[in-house]
Amino acid sequence: MKIGVVGASGYAGGELLRLLLGHPHFDLAYISAGTNAGEEITSVHQHLTTFAGRSFEKTDISSINKCDLVFLALPHGESAKLIPSIAEAVKVVDLGADFRLHSATSWVKYYGGSHAGTWTYGLPELPGQRQQIAQTSRVANPGCYATAITLASAPAIAKKLIDASDIVVVASSGTTGAGRSAKVNLLGSEVMNSLTSYKFGGVHQHTPEIEESLTAIADGDVKISFTPILAPMPRGILATVTAKLTSGVTYEQVRTVYETLYRDEPAVTILPEGQLPKTSSVLASNSLHLQVAVDSHTGRLIVSAAIDNLGKGAAAQAIQNANIICGLPELTALSTVGIGS
């Protein structure tokens, strides 16, 4: 299959290129990058030596329409500008937010501008979602925080183990989650030896995405209070999710629910008791590590989740979705084993 990557100069775009090199059914026929068009790929992604001598092409609809499938790794709002001109026959996985939300009101509030519409949400591990992905040709890849937080919460919500109207999340992300454009607060001298909250007070754009996907499997509205933290590392997310337990629910019940619902999910691992998720354990993988606990003092469920924000949180998950919509084995070209520390 002829594959295109549009927006390939960013961090997620570079990770897509790295992973697609090992895909036995996908041929990288078209690699574009707006402002980097004409530059050698290795001048931006120095580690991708296989692409030596090959340059980013300009973003061009006619070239996109020659592909069987394209990945859009563009800033929010840019995918929606291209989609009307992309042929229906071209399968599309969008790594941006443009088609994730159902609510136009939420889009305007958290992103601004016009709501472009809604595509199938690309989180296969949610109940019934894999089947929906397999039946479509346009998939909205989830956000990185949204992936970790949603999968950490979904079993408890689906089985009514918690009060879904009051979920509290604190999650840390590496700096690649903020994109490649130069920002003073992301300079090494600013980030190293420091942790800082950002988008403080429930204004992070992944909040409505998480609430929508969890409300779809809940018996009522889901409310998330989410505080993100910038961590002094390039990549990885560690999320801590807490919620009030339903009366009478025990730790043993919680663990059984999580182990049962994720038993056949190769990208999700419930760690043995006593082990806690580490971002280094999932680095460069399409894997989510989870641990559950019950705080008997407060009667709250605690879930710890770790992913690679460029892996299961972006590029690897996009390829997982592409494999599904193309009828290929789901984890083709992907690893669920991190490189460790």
C-alpha positions as CSV (number, residue, x, y, z in Angstrom):
1,M,0.0,0.0,0.0
2,K,1.2,3.5,-0.8
3,I,1.4,5.5,2.4
4,G,1.8,9.2,3.0
5,V,2.8,11.1,6.1
6,V,1.8,14.8,6.1
7,G,3.5,16.9,8.7
8,A,6.4,14.5,9.0
9,S,8.9,17.1,10.5
10,G,7.3,17.1,13.9
11,Y,8.0,14.7,16.8
12,A,5.0,12.5,16.1
13,G,5.7,12.6,12.3
14,G,9.3,11.5,12.9
15,E,8.2,8.6,15.1
16,L,5.7,7.6,12.4
17,L,8.6,7.5,9.9
18,R,10.7,5.4,12.2
19,L,8.0,2.8,12.9
20,L,6.7,2.7,9.3
21,L,10.2,1.7,8.1
22,G,9.6,-1.7,9.6
23,H,6.0,-2.2,8.2
24,P,5.9,-5.1,5.7
25,H,2.7,-3.9,4.0
26,F,3.2,-0.1,3.9
27,D,5.4,1.7,1.4
28,L,6.3,5.3,2.4
29,A,5.6,6.9,-1.0
30,Y,5.0,10.4,0.2
31,I,6.6,12.4,3.0
32,S,5.7,16.1,3.4
33,A,6.4,18.9,5.8
34,G,5.0,22.4,5.2
35,T,7.7,24.9,6.2
36,N,10.4,22.2,6.0
37,A,9.6,21.3,2.4
38,G,12.8,20.8,0.4
39,E,15.0,20.1,3.4
40,E,16.6,16.7,3.8
41,I,14.7,14.5,6.3
42,T,17.9,13.7,8.1
43,S,18.5,17.4,8.8
44,V,15.4,17.3,11.1
45,H,15.4,13.7,12.1
46,Q,19.1,12.9,12.3
47,H,18.5,9.4,13.7
48,L,16.5,8.3,10.6
49,T,19.7,7.6,8.5
50,T,17.7,5.3,6.2
51,F,16.2,8.4,4.6
52,A,19.6,9.9,3.8
53,G,19.4,11.9,0.5
54,R,15.6,12.1,0.7
55,S,13.8,15.4,1.3
56,F,10.5,16.5,2.6
57,E,8.0,17.2,-0.1
58,K,5.6,20.1,-0.1
59,T,2.0,19.4,1.1
60,D,0.2,18.7,-2.1
61,I,-3.4,17.4,-2.5
62,S,-2.6,15.6,-5.8
63,S,0.2,13.7,-4.1
64,I,-2.0,12.8,-1.1
65,N,-4.7,11.5,-3.4
66,K,-2.2,9.1,-5.0
67,C,-1.8,7.3,-1.7
68,D,-3.9,4.4,-0.3
69,L,-3.6,5.8,3.2
70,V,-2.3,9.0,4.8
71,F,-1.3,9.9,8.3
72,L,-2.0,13.6,9.1
73,A,0.5,14.8,11.8
74,L,-0.5,18.4,11.8
75,P,-1.2,21.2,14.3
76,H,-4.8,21.4,15.4
77,G,-7.0,23.0,12.8
78,E,-4.8,22.1,9.8
79,S,-6.2,18.7,9.0
80,A,-9.7,20.1,8.6
81,K,-8.5,22.4,5.9
82,L,-7.2,19.5,3.8
83,I,-9.9,16.9,4.3
84,P,-12.5,18.4,1.8
85,S,-10.0,17.9,-1.0
86,I,-8.8,14.4,0.0
87,A,-10.5,11.7,-2.1
88,E,-12.9,9.4,-0.3
89,A,-10.9,6.4,-1.5
90,V,-7.9,7.5,0.6
91,K,-7.9,6.1,4.1
92,V,-6.9,8.7,6.7
93,V,-5.7,8.6,10.3
94,D,-5.6,12.1,11.8
95,L,-3.2,12.5,14.8
96,G,-4.6,16.0,15.5
97,A,-7.7,16.9,17.4
98,D,-9.8,18.2,14.5
99,F,-12.2,15.3,14.4
100,R,-12.1,13.9,18.0
101,L,-14.9,15.8,19.6
102,H,-18.7,15.3,19.2
103,S,-19.5,18.6,20.9
104,A,-19.1,21.7,18.8
105,T,-19.5,23.8,21.9
106,S,-16.5,22.0,23.5
107,W,-14.5,22.5,20.4
108,V,-15.1,26.2,20.4
109,K,-14.4,26.4,24.2
110,Y,-11.1,24.4,24.2
111,Y,-9.7,25.0,20.7
112,G,-11.6,27.9,19.1
113,G,-12.8,28.2,15.5
114,S,-15.3,26.1,13.7
115,H,-16.0,22.5,14.6
116,A,-15.0,20.3,11.6
117,G,-17.1,17.3,12.5
118,T,-16.6,13.9,14.2
119,W,-14.8,10.8,13.0
120,T,-14.6,7.3,14.6
121,Y,-12.5,7.6,17.8
122,G,-9.3,5.5,17.5
123,L,-9.0,3.9,20.9
124,P,-9.4,0.2,20.1
125,E,-9.3,-1.0,23.8
126,L,-12.5,0.8,24.7
127,P,-15.6,-1.5,24.7
128,G,-16.9,-1.9,21.1
129,Q,-14.5,0.6,19.6
130,R,-12.3,-1.8,17.7
131,Q,-15.3,-3.0,15.6
132,Q,-16.2,0.6,14.8
133,I,-12.6,1.4,13.7
134,A,-12.6,-1.7,11.4
135,Q,-15.7,-0.5,9.6
136,T,-14.5,3.0,8.7
137,S,-11.8,4.7,6.6
138,R,-11.4,7.9,8.7
139,V,-10.1,7.7,12.2
140,A,-9.4,10.4,14.8
141,N,-6.3,9.3,16.7
142,P,-6.7,10.0,20.5
143,G,-4.6,12.6,22.3
144,C,-1.7,11.3,24.4
145,Y,-3.1,12.3,27.9
146,A,-6.5,11.1,26.8
147,T,-5.2,7.7,25.9
148,A,-3.6,7.1,29.3
149,I,-6.4,8.6,31.4
150,T,-9.3,7.1,29.5
151,L,-7.9,3.5,29.6
152,A,-7.0,3.9,33.2
153,S,-10.6,4.9,34.0
154,A,-12.7,2.9,31.6
155,P,-13.0,-0.5,33.5
156,A,-14.0,1.2,36.7
157,I,-16.6,3.3,34.9
158,A,-17.9,0.4,32.8
159,K,-18.5,-1.7,35.8
160,K,-19.7,1.1,38.0
161,L,-16.9,0.8,40.6
162,I,-16.6,4.5,41.1
163,D,-18.4,7.8,41.2
164,A,-17.8,8.9,37.6
165,S,-19.0,12.4,38.3
166,D,-15.9,13.3,40.3
167,I,-12.6,11.9,38.8
168,V,-9.4,13.7,39.7
169,V,-6.3,13.3,37.5
170,V,-2.8,14.5,37.9
171,A,-0.5,13.6,35.0
172,S,3.0,14.4,33.9
173,S,4.3,14.5,30.3
174,G,7.6,14.9,28.6
175,T,8.4,18.0,26.6
176,T,7.8,16.4,23.1
177,G,4.1,16.6,24.0
178,A,4.2,20.3,23.4
179,G,5.4,19.9,19.8
180,R,8.6,21.0,18.0
181,S,8.1,24.7,17.7
182,A,10.5,26.8,19.8
183,K,9.1,28.0,23.1
184,V,11.1,29.7,25.9
185,N,9.5,27.5,28.6
186,L,10.7,24.4,26.9
187,L,14.4,25.3,26.7
188,G,16.7,22.9,28.4
189,S,17.8,25.6,30.9
190,E,14.1,26.2,31.9
191,V,13.0,22.5,32.0
192,M,15.8,20.7,33.6
193,N,15.6,20.1,37.4
194,S,12.1,21.5,37.5
195,L,8.4,20.3,37.5
196,T,5.6,22.7,36.8
197,S,1.9,22.5,36.3
198,Y,0.4,24.1,33.2
199,K,-3.1,24.8,31.8
200,F,-4.0,24.9,35.4
201,G,-7.6,24.9,36.6
202,G,-9.3,22.4,34.3
203,V,-8.6,24.1,30.9
204,H,-6.5,21.4,29.2
205,Q,-8.0,20.6,25.7
206,H,-8.0,16.8,26.3
207,T,-10.6,17.2,29.1
208,P,-13.7,17.1,26.9
209,E,-12.2,14.3,24.8
210,I,-11.8,12.1,27.9
211,E,-15.2,13.0,29.2
212,E,-16.9,12.2,25.9
213,S,-15.2,8.8,25.4
214,L,-15.9,7.7,29.0
215,T,-19.5,9.0,29.0
216,A,-20.2,6.7,26.1
217,I,-19.6,3.7,28.4
218,A,-21.0,5.2,31.6
219,D,-24.5,5.4,33.1
220,G,-24.5,9.2,33.2
221,D,-22.1,12.1,32.8
222,V,-18.4,11.8,33.5
223,K,-16.6,14.7,35.0
224,I,-12.8,15.0,35.1
225,S,-10.7,17.4,37.1
226,F,-7.3,17.3,35.2
227,T,-4.0,18.9,36.1
228,P,-1.1,18.4,33.7
229,I,2.5,18.7,34.7
230,L,5.5,19.3,32.5
231,A,8.3,16.9,33.4
232,P,12.0,17.4,32.6
233,M,12.3,14.5,30.1
234,P,11.7,14.3,26.3
235,R,8.9,11.7,26.2
236,G,6.6,9.7,28.4
237,I,3.4,10.2,30.4
238,L,2.6,9.1,34.0
239,A,-1.0,9.6,35.0
240,T,-2.6,9.1,38.4
241,V,-6.3,8.8,38.4
242,T,-8.4,8.8,41.6
243,A,-12.2,8.5,42.2
244,K,-14.5,7.7,45.1
245,L,-15.3,4.0,45.2
246,T,-18.9,2.8,45.1
247,S,-20.0,1.6,48.5
248,G,-18.9,-2.0,49.2
249,V,-16.4,-2.3,46.4
250,T,-13.2,-4.1,47.4
251,Y,-9.6,-4.1,46.1
252,E,-10.0,-7.7,45.0
253,Q,-13.1,-6.7,42.9
254,V,-11.3,-3.8,41.3
255,R,-8.3,-5.9,40.4
256,T,-10.4,-8.7,39.0
257,V,-12.4,-6.2,36.8
258,Y,-9.2,-4.6,35.4
259,E,-7.5,-8.0,34.7
260,T,-10.6,-9.4,33.1
261,L,-11.4,-6.5,30.8
262,Y,-7.8,-6.1,29.6
263,R,-6.8,-9.8,29.6
264,D,-6.9,-10.0,25.8
265,E,-5.5,-6.6,25.0
266,P,-1.9,-7.0,24.0
267,A,-1.1,-3.3,24.3
268,V,-2.3,-3.1,27.9
269,T,-0.5,-4.7,30.8
270,I,-1.8,-4.8,34.4
271,L,1.4,-5.1,36.4
272,P,1.8,-7.7,39.1
273,E,1.0,-6.5,42.6
274,G,3.8,-4.5,44.1
275,Q,5.1,-3.2,40.8
276,L,4.3,0.4,39.7
277,P,4.3,1.8,36.1
278,K,7.5,3.6,34.9
279,T,7.7,5.7,31.8
280,S,11.1,4.1,30.9
281,S,9.4,0.7,30.8
282,V,7.1,1.8,27.9
283,L,9.6,4.0,26.0
284,A,9.3,3.6,22.2
285,S,6.5,1.1,22.5
286,N,2.8,0.8,21.8
287,S,2.2,-0.2,25.4
288,L,0.2,1.0,28.4
289,H,1.2,-0.2,31.9
290,L,-1.4,0.0,34.7
291,Q,-1.5,-0.6,38.4
292,V,-4.5,-0.3,40.7
293,A,-4.9,0.3,44.4
294,V,-7.6,1.1,46.9
295,D,-7.0,3.8,49.5
296,S,-9.0,2.4,52.4
297,H,-8.5,5.6,54.4
298,T,-10.5,7.7,52.0
299,G,-12.4,5.0,50.1
300,R,-10.9,6.0,46.8
301,L,-9.7,4.0,43.8
302,I,-6.2,4.9,42.6
303,V,-4.9,4.0,39.1
304,S,-1.4,4.6,37.9
305,A,-0.8,4.6,34.1
306,A,2.3,5.0,32.0
307,I,2.6,5.4,28.2
308,D,5.1,6.8,25.7
309,N,3.3,10.0,24.5
310,L,4.9,9.5,21.0
311,G,4.1,5.8,21.0
312,K,0.8,4.6,22.3
313,G,0.0,8.3,22.8
314,A,0.5,9.2,19.1
315,A,2.4,7.5,16.3
316,A,2.3,3.8,17.4
317,Q,-1.4,4.1,18.1
318,A,-2.0,5.7,14.7
319,I,-0.4,2.7,13.0
320,Q,-2.4,0.4,15.2
321,N,-5.5,2.1,13.9
322,A,-4.3,2.0,10.3
323,N,-3.7,-1.7,10.6
324,I,-7.2,-2.2,11.8
325,I,-8.9,-0.2,9.1
326,C,-6.7,-2.0,6.5
327,G,-7.6,-5.4,7.8
328,L,-4.1,-6.2,8.9
329,P,-2.9,-7.8,12.2
330,E,-3.3,-5.0,14.7
331,L,0.2,-4.8,16.0
332,T,2.0,-5.2,12.7
333,A,5.3,-3.2,12.9
334,L,4.7,-2.4,16.5
335,S,6.2,-3.5,19.8
336,T,4.6,-3.7,23.2
337,V,8.0,-4.0,24.8
338,G,9.7,-0.8,25.9
339,I,13.4,-0.2,25.6
340,G,13.8,0.2,29.4
341,S,16.4,2.3,31.2
